[in-house]
Amino acid sequence: MLRLYGALIGLSLIWGLSFVFMKWLLPPAGVWGIVFLRCLAGAITLLPILWWKRKEIRGRLPWKPLIVIGIFNCGLAWGLIPLSETVIDSTTASILNATTPIWTGLIGFILFSYVLTGRQWIGILIGFFGIVVLMDFQFGQLFGQEFIGIGTMLLASICYGLAGQLTKRFLSDIGVLVITTFTLLTGAAVGLIGMVLTEPFKPAMLLEPLPIFAIIGLGCFGSGFGQLIYFYINKNGSPELAATVTYLIPASAMVWGYLLLGESITPNVIIGLLIIFAGVYLSSRKSKKKRLALSYEHETK
C-alpha cells in the first residue's frame, strides 16, 4: 500500500508540474506546438514498450473510437490548456482542470442516460459555485473575448470528461498501453495540423535548456509515464484511489507555480479550490450500496 501512495504523490507532482512546463513552452512552441511536442514525446516513450508487448494485442483495434478519443483527450484538451494559460496562471488552470469529474458526470447524464444521485447533483452545484468564487464573481470572463482563459480551461475539462465517458463505453476491453499510445499519436497529428494552420514554433528557442527540459518533462513523464502510473494505481489499488489525484494536482501546481513562476496565491483561489474539491468529492462519490458491490466484485476477481 505504501508503494501505491508513493506512486500517487509522485503522479500529482508530475502532473502538477505539467502546467508550469506549458507556461515555459508557450513562447518557443505556441499552443499547437505544445500539443505536437507533448504528444510526440509521449508516444515515442511508449512505442518501444508497445512493440515489446505487441503479442498481447489480439484482434482488430477499434480505430474510430481511438481517434475520436485522441482528438478530444489529447488534441483539443491539450491545446485548450496552454491557450488558457496565455491569460490565466498555472494555479487557476490546474484548479479548473480539477472540475473534470463534475463534467464527466454531467456528460454521462446528458449523453448516456446515467442516473445521478441527489448527492451528486448537489456536488455539481457546489462545484459550479466554486468556479464562480474562483472567478471572483466576474461572470464576464465567460463571454466574448474574455472567454479565453477560464472559459477555454472549462472547455478543456469538458473534453476530458467526454473522452472519459467514451473510453468507458467503447474501449473498456482495450489495454491501457494501446489506448495511451494511439491517442497520443492522434493528438500529435492534431497538433501538427494546428501548427500548419497557425504560427509554427521557433526551433532556435526550443534548443535552449529550459524548453528542452519542459518537453522531456511534459511529454516523456507527464504524457508517457504519468499515464502508466495512473493506470498502475487504478489497477493495483482502486479507481477511487486513482481518482484522488484530482485533489492533489492543484495543490502541487500551486506550489510549483509559486516556486518556479512567482505566481501569487490569493484568498479567492484558496476558497474556490476548497469549494470545487467539495463539489468534486460529492459528485464523484458512489452510494454506499454501489461501493459495497464494487468492493465485492474486486475481491472475487
TANOR-V782205 format. One record per backbone hydrogen bond with DSSP energy under -1.0 kcal/mol. CO is the residue of the C=O (numbers start at 0). NH is the residue of the N-H. If there is no record, write none. Layout:
BEGIN
CO,NH ; CO,NH
END
This chain:
BEGIN
0,4 ; 1,5 ; 2,6 ; 3,7 ; 4,8 ; 5,9 ; 6,10 ; 7,11 ; 8,12 ; 9,13 ; 10,14 ; 11,15 ; 12,16 ; 16,20 ; 17,21 ; 18,22 ; 19,23 ; 20,24 ; 21,25 ; 24,28 ; 25,29 ; 27,201 ; 29,33 ; 30,34 ; 31,35 ; 32,36 ; 33,37 ; 34,38 ; 35,39 ; 36,40 ; 37,41 ; 38,42 ; 39,43 ; 40,44 ; 41,45 ; 42,46 ; 45,49 ; 46,50 ; 47,51 ; 48,52 ; 50,53 ; 52,55 ; 53,56 ; 60,62 ; 61,65 ; 62,66 ; 63,67 ; 64,68 ; 65,69 ; 66,70 ; 67,71 ; 68,72 ; 69,73 ; 69,74 ; 70,75 ; 71,76 ; 75,79 ; 76,80 ; 78,82 ; 79,83 ; 80,84 ; 82,85 ; 83,86 ; 83,87 ; 88,92 ; 89,93 ; 90,94 ; 91,95 ; 92,96 ; 95,98 ; 96,99 ; 98,101 ; 98,102 ; 99,103 ; 100,104 ; 101,105 ; 102,106 ; 103,107 ; 104,108 ; 105,109 ; 106,110 ; 107,113 ; 116,120 ; 117,121 ; 118,122 ; 119,123 ; 120,124 ; 121,125 ; 122,126 ; 123,127 ; 124,128 ; 125,129 ; 126,130 ; 127,131 ; 128,132 ; 129,133 ; 130,134 ; 131,136 ; 132,135 ; 134,137 ; 136,138 ; 137,140 ; 138,141 ; 139,142 ; 142,145 ; 143,146 ; 144,147 ; 146,151 ; 148,152 ; 149,153 ; 150,154 ; 151,155 ; 152,156 ; 153,157 ; 154,158 ; 155,159 ; 156,160 ; 157,161 ; 158,162 ; 159,163 ; 160,164 ; 161,165 ; 162,166 ; 163,167 ; 164,168 ; 165,169 ; 166,170 ; 170,173 ; 174,178 ; 175,179 ; 176,180 ; 177,181 ; 178,182 ; 179,183 ; 180,184 ; 181,185 ; 182,186 ; 183,187 ; 184,188 ; 185,189 ; 186,190 ; 187,191 ; 188,192 ; 189,193 ; 190,194 ; 191,195 ; 192,196 ; 193,197 ; 201,205 ; 204,207 ; 207,211 ; 208,212 ; 209,213 ; 210,214 ; 211,215 ; 212,216 ; 213,217 ; 214,218 ; 215,220 ; 216,221 ; 217,222 ; 218,223 ; 219,224 ; 220,225 ; 223,227 ; 224,228 ; 225,229 ; 226,230 ; 227,231 ; 228,232 ; 229,233 ; 230,234 ; 231,235 ; 232,236 ; 237,241 ; 238,242 ; 241,244 ; 242,245 ; 243,246 ; 243,247 ; 244,248 ; 247,251 ; 248,252 ; 249,253 ; 250,254 ; 251,255 ; 252,256 ; 253,257 ; 254,258 ; 255,259 ; 256,260 ; 256,262 ; 265,269 ; 266,270 ; 267,271 ; 268,272 ; 269,273 ; 270,274 ; 271,275 ; 272,276 ; 273,277 ; 274,278 ; 275,279 ; 276,280 ; 277,281 ; 278,282 ; 279,283 ; 286,290 ; 287,291 ; 288,292 ; 289,293 ; 290,294 ; 291,295 ; 292,296 ; 293,297 ; 294,298 ; 295,299
END
